[in-house]
Amino acid sequence: MVRNQSPIILFDGVCNLCNASVNFIIDRDPGEVFRFASLQSSLGHELLARFGFSTDAYQSVVLVEGDRLFTHSSAALRIAARLPAPWKLLYVFIMVPKPIRDAVYNWISRNRYAWFGKSDTCRIPTPELRSRFLE
């Protein structure tokens, strides 16, 4: 188990939208707060299982903060809250009831492959970014 105190973002490694989102976060995370792992990785499976989640469904970004796990819109908004302005202002949408937030999130998630495509393999980080990705 990873004992790193950095928040860990688990993402669908073959999803083009998810990979673009990881790039977006990296570009706006100069303090290198976040670490990353694909949901398909052994660490991804280990963390999902630890929190009682299925290890074969990759419909949500997952944020692990210490002993807490967040999914869907809650994960996305908590990630945004740790980014610099103006992105942190998106956290105001946490006031929208979770069923409404998650309905929008799930609609995008269900259509992400059709709209943005899918890769044949999981993302491989560049040597410069290797330390931000966990195995």
C-alpha positions, -999 to +999 in steps of 0.1 A: +000+000+000+012+035-008+019+056+023+024+088+004+004+117+018-001+132-016-036+129-030-037+102-057-058+106-088-069+073-104-079+077-140-090+055-169-056+050-186-070+043-221-095+072-221-084+102-242-105+126-222-091+112-190-055+115-203-062+151-214-076+158-179-044+145-163-023+167-186-046+197-176-041+190-139-003+185-142+000+218-161-019+236-133-003+219-104+031+236-100+035+225-064+032+189-077+005+181-051-011+153-070+002+118-079-014+097-106-021+060-114-044+044-139-074+026-127-062-004-146-029-006-128-021-029-099-021+001-075-054+013-090-069-022-083-054-023-048-068+011-038-102+004-053-104-030-035-092-014-002-122+009-003-147-018-015-150-007-051-152-028-082-118-032-100-133-038-134-155-007-139-137+025-150-165+050-152-152+076-128-121+095-118-112+085-083-094+107-058-078+091-027-070+116+001-055+097+030-082+074+043-110+088+021-119+080-014-140+103-037-156+094-070-175+111-098-183+148-094-171+149-058-136+138-069-135+162-098-145+192-077-121+183-049-093+182-075-104+216-088-104+230-053-066+222-050-057+239-083-049+276-085-075+303-094-096+304-114-100+266-114-105+264-076-136+285-080-153+255-096-156+240-062-186+263-057-206+236-076-203+213-046-234+232-034-254+216-063-270+184-050-248+154-056-275+134-076-276+163-101-238+167-102-233+130-107-260+128-134-241+153-155-208+136-147-222+102-156-236+114-188-202+127-199-185+095-186-208+072-206-201+091-238-164+098-233-151+071-256-175+081-284-168+118-281-130+118-273-118+083-283-099+055-266-063+044-268-052+008-272-028+011-242-026+030-209-007+063-208+031+061-204+044+092-186+074+110-201+107+108-182+101+143-168+068+133-153+077+098-142+079+107-105+043+119-105+030+085-116+027+056-092+028+020-101 
